[in-house]
Every structure is written in C-alpha cells, then in structure tokens.
Amino acid sequence: MPRATPPDARASAVPDVVIAPSPNDVLAVITRAVFQTGVSWAQIAAHWDAYGRAFADFDPARVAAFTEIDAARALEEPGVLRSPRKVRAIVANAAALVRLLAEFGSLHGYASSFADYASLAKDVKKRFAFMGDMNAWYVLFRLGEPVPRFEAWVTTIPGEHPRMREMVERARAAGRSSER
C-alpha cells in the first residue's frame, strides 16, 4: 500500500475551519489568532500542543481563573512564545468568552445577534484583546460564522496575507467557507 505523503510545513501551519465549535474550540482559535500576530504561522503550528498545555486545553472557565502564577507558568511552557502581554490577553479573552457564553449561550448566538458583519467585527475587536480587523475576520471565518468574501475584504487590510489566502482556499475546497 502506498504511503501517504505528509503535508509540507507550510500547509500544516494553515488551520482548518472548525465545525460546530465547542467553547474550548473558540478559545483555541482566539488563542491562535493572538499568538500568530506578528509571528509565522508555522512557528505557532509547530508548537501548538504546548499552547494547549499552557492554557488548560483551552477551557475558558479554567483559563479565565488564571492567577499571575498560572500566567507565569504558561509563559514557561516550552514552545510557547514568551509574550506576557499575549498571555494576559488570553486570560482576559477567556473571561470575555465566559461572559459572552453566559449572555448568548454560544458563539453562534452571539454572532447572529448582529445585523451585519461590520457591527459584529466592531464588537469582537472591542470585546476581545489583540483583536484587530485581521484577527476578527480570521476568528469568525475559522469558527464558521458569516464573513465577507476574502477577495473583497482583504483589500481593506495592508499586505499580501498568503496564509490567510491558503486557509480560505482550503476551506472553499472542503466546502467549509462561511463567506457571504
């Protein structure tokens, strides 16, 4: 039987859309968005298991309850980018997610409470730390929430963004794009 060809490092760094995301999935996607900012996606992908260990398998309630000692421990996890600001952002984002889930029941309940993408993205950027235009679109796209077509949206963001393009193309090929 022929052996499967392993994906190259670049392809494995491009994450998939999450179908029916759990609260842990939502925090994982937010965490990846925050830590990928300014860093190669491959670097984060290569050490992704370390992030799960550092952030309690992305359990929002557990991470929201992190103390300074827990945050320091997360920074010491081998493979986790040494950024105290990003670690504090994940703790704050976990707390924001816990509040969001208490209010809306699910990410989808929250997202569907907005009339359009622009107002949803604006609230995501306000509600969560380290969320700019790029991360808001990335998080919503990966979690299957409606977002604008990539080709039109990306013209509003400076730069080329080849990994984002690859992510969108893979999702489209798999029939998992939430673009409108």
C-alpha positions, -999 to +999 in steps of 0.1 A: +000+000+000+015+034-009+024+057+020+006+090+023+027+120+015+029+141+047+018+177+042+046+202+039+053+225+069+036+255+053+003+236+046+002+221+081+006+256+095-027+266+078-055+258+102-089+244+091-124+258+098-139+243+130-173+226+125-197+230+154-171+247+177-172+240+214-163+268+239-128+252+241-125+254+203-135+291+203-108+299+229-083+278+209-090+298+177-088+331+196-055+320+212-040+310+178-051+343+163-034+363+191-002+343+191+001+343+153+000+381+152+035+392+140+048+356+140+050+329+113+020+306+114+044+277+110+061+287+143+029+285+162+017+253+144+050+236+153+044+241+190+006+241+191+004+213+217+024+234+241-003+261+239-029+235+248-009+225+279-002+261+288-038+271+286-056+242+303-067+226+270-084+259+262-110+255+288-124+291+290-135+289+327-102+275+338-082+300+318-104+329+330-095+319+366-057+320+359-037+338+386-004+356+379+013+324+390-007+304+363+001+330+337+038+328+346+036+291+344+021+294+309+050+316+298+074+289+310+058+261+289+085+250+264+073+261+229+050+289+240+061+323+227+074+344+256+050+373+255+035+383+288+011+407+270-003+379+248-006+355+278-025+382+297-047+388+266-056+351+265-067+352+302-087+383+295-102+367+264-112+336+283-130+358+308-147+377+279-157+344+263-172+331+296-193+363+298-203+360+262-214+324+266-234+333+297-252+361+279-257+344+244-254+307+251-230+301+222-207+319+198-233+315+171-260+330+193-237+360+199-227+364+162-263+360+149-274+389+173-257+414+149-273+428+118-242+427+097-205+417+097-193+453+103-211+456+136-201+421+147-164+427+139-165+460+157-178+443+188-153+414+186-125+440+184-139+458+215-148+427+235-115+407+230-079+417+234-054+417+205-083+417+180-079+439+150-096+437+117-074+407+106-079+387+137-117+394+139-122+381+103-098+351+110-116+341+142-151+344+127-141+326+095-124+297+113-154+293+136-179+291+107-196+325+112-205+346+082-178+369+069-173+390+038-157+374+007-120+372+013-110+389-020-131+420-013-123+421+024-085+417+021-083+448+000-090+468+032-060+453+050-024+463+040-002+434+029-004+402+010-015+376+037-007+344+018-015+321+047-050+337+050-055+331+013-044+295+017-067+290+046-097+304+026-088+283-005-086+251+016-119+259+033-136+265+000-122+233-015-136+214+015-170+232+013-164+249+046-163+286+037-186+309+056-181+338+032-211+358+021 
